[in-house]
Amino acid sequence: MAALHLAFALALFTGHAAGVNNGLARTPQMGWNNWNALGCDVSESLLLDTSKKLVDSGLRDVGYNYVVLDDCWSRGRDEEGFLEEDLEKFPSGMSAVAEELHRQGLLFGMYSSAGEMTCARYAGSLDWEENDAKSFAGWGVDYLKYDNCYHMGRFGTPKLSFDRYKVMWDALNSTGRPILYSLCNWGEDYSHTWGMSIANSWRMSGDIYDSFSRPDDLCSCIDASSPFCIAPGTHCSVLNIINKVAPYVDRGQPGGWNDLDMLEVGNGGMTDEEYKAHFSLWAALKSPLLMGNDLRSLSAASLTILNNPAVIAISQDPVGHSVYRVRRELNVAKDKYGVGEIQVWSGGLSGGDQVVLLLNAAGEDARISASLEEIFLHDGPEGSAPQINEEWEVFDLWGNRMDNALAQKILDADEKDVEKLWKQANWYNSTEISYKEGLKKRDERLMGKKVGKINAGGSLTAKVKRHSVEMFRLRSVGHGGKRKVHAKEEL
Ligand code: GLA
């Protein structure tokens, strides 16, 4: 009895009554993965050139610290059944890569599949989990993306998939090395219902592609909870993925997140506004933020989307609540694919602030309005939320986007000049001050640009271009801590 009480008290004390507790991904993980831009074209020099770019462009210091190597890195198993790296692609070996990344203040991620082969038909880890977890830990790996191809028919019920993925979770744990565990089972077998018990993140859709709204037969599932969604597929648009996650947004929590797949920002298929919308939604929906572009040819425009600290601060807010969709309008102008909708998303942040996204995924520019009653729906339906009677300051989270010319200067600068430019720019540096600390101090660089006010009982209105988003932080004027802040903050 006493032991039981102690366990309960501990659970209350740590606030982790359920879910994984390996201490990792308390906010959604951030970093880079080669797959979207480069597929199987992987090598040691790619990883090291990328890590140098992460440091020199300042992307490491706004939070992107995992360098994740995807499929196609191995040459099979040795006689004792251990995976070997392809030494033509990685001549110094994986340990050396890990060491170099660690020296640069970065972390190293690798990939395998809970199947007999990986999706690109390299050796998989199914039934080799213990050996492979030992190899990853021995090489100094900090993150495992674990895919779902060639699973030998061991899927079809949540329990079958859970058990298959749990073997690797146990194997990783028994190495004693903290390794972030990222499930890549495309939402199959309802991974949003069990992923949080064994993993730090779980994919909830088929693979993303570089289109904002184009439907594609390869991504036939539009509703992940449908029993007919047995082929999550590839070629899923940004809009397809956000519509799929909408009913599950509350499943993410500190330590375990819905994974909407890697970012496409910078890969060339979307407009600047579409990329901003994609990035804003991934941040507000608490997806891991893994850049998926080739950083060796990073453009100024992509850099200024990816390095916006006011948007990243939404992703990294210690409360760890995703935004919820409070409105979806389908009866609007369609785009060239016959797709068109307008959506309003809203969610609670630390300190009683609120984030609101007005998404125009329609075929024409639109004026979008959201009342405080709608914005605070989750704090009390039918107008019962106390926040409706308060006055709010409105901050545009894209209002202080880095100037293109400065971004270009940073990208062109010699190693020795980069630091100087950074100091001059006074850009946010989360290696020096964490987002949690910065938010507590209300660091201006995380707040965005003040653009107006909403009176008690009023509404937020903005002109939103087609295929774009307007994203705002709302701050209550002088609530002085009188209102109970609903969101529980991480200790
Ligand atoms: C699957 C995954 C992708 C990528 C490839 C690699 O399609 O979902 O993210 O890892 O495999 O082959």
Residues whose N, C-alpha, C, O or C-beta is under 5 A from the ligand:
A	BS01	GLA	W35 D70 D71 C119 A120 D207
